[in-house]
Amino acid sequence: MASPLRSTAKQSGPAAHIVKAPLFQWLAGQMRAGKRWVILDLGPANAATIRYLNEFRCRLDIADMPAWLHRLSSDDEDTDLRQRAESILPVRGEEPTDIVFSWDLFNYLDRPALKVLAERIAARARSGTFVHSLIVYSSSRMPVSPSVYYPGEDDSLNTIPVTGEERDAPRYTPDDLARCMPAYRVERAMLLNNGMQEFLFRL
């Protein structure tokens, strides 16, 4: 499993909140089936995630997109946005992607940027690739920056906010996501106890 040397998630800071995410748990069950997986994590390098994935036969590619969100403004021409999105993603290997962990990052992209990012991910993924995502649904507000997520015991998700400041949430509907991600279908969706909608998309 390939992984970067640094980890931007510090477990010694604020206490993590545990989120029961049934679709992530289901996906983890599929990952234990013995197949080798190529996983693209759009979040920052996280020591806890790397330890968790040591259980699986996989290669891990990390994008650290929270550090580069400022480069995904859709103010410029679409061609430039496409090039910038591709430059943020890890260099493509010979093996196509099987699973994408997007955590809550889709909430921080406007519609043009989300559409382009979904397109660039699809270009490096195989048919049947899973994309796991958490979309702000019940609340009209969300933290100004993406939270840190990492898997924990019993395949639950731990989340740590990196800031107490808030901003308006886009509250993307399934129709919004379908327009931004036309190559993907919703495999399953569930409303979680924390008010977020958990999605499992599939190419």
Salt bridges, closest charged atoms under 4 A:
GLU55 OE2 - ARG32 NE 2.51
ASP61 OD2 - ARG59 NH2 2.73
ASP64 OD2 - ARG6 NH2 2.42
ASP76 OD2 - ARG84 NH2 3.41
ASP80 OD2 - ARG84 NE 3.02
GLU86 OE2 - ARG92 NE 3.48
GLU86 OE1 - ARG120 NE 3.07
GLU86 OE2 - ARG124 NH2 2.92
GLU95 OE2 - ARG36 NH1 2.39
GLU95 OE1 - ARG59 NH1 2.94
ASP98 OD1 - LYS35 NZ 3.85
ASP98 OD1 - ARG126 NE 2.43
GLU119 OE2 - ARG82 NE 2.69
GLU119 OE2 - ARG120 NH1 3.17
ASP154 OD2 - LYS20 NZ 2.63
ASP155 OD2 - ARG32 NH1 2.86
GLU166 OE1 - ARG141 NE 3.83
ASP168 OD1 - ARG141 NH1 2.76
ASP176 OD2 - ARG111 NH2 3.39
ASP176 OD1 - ARG179 NH2 2.95
GLU187 OE1 - ARG185 NH2 3.32
GLU187 OE2 - ARG202 NH1 3.74
GLU198 OE2 - HIS132 NE2 2.74
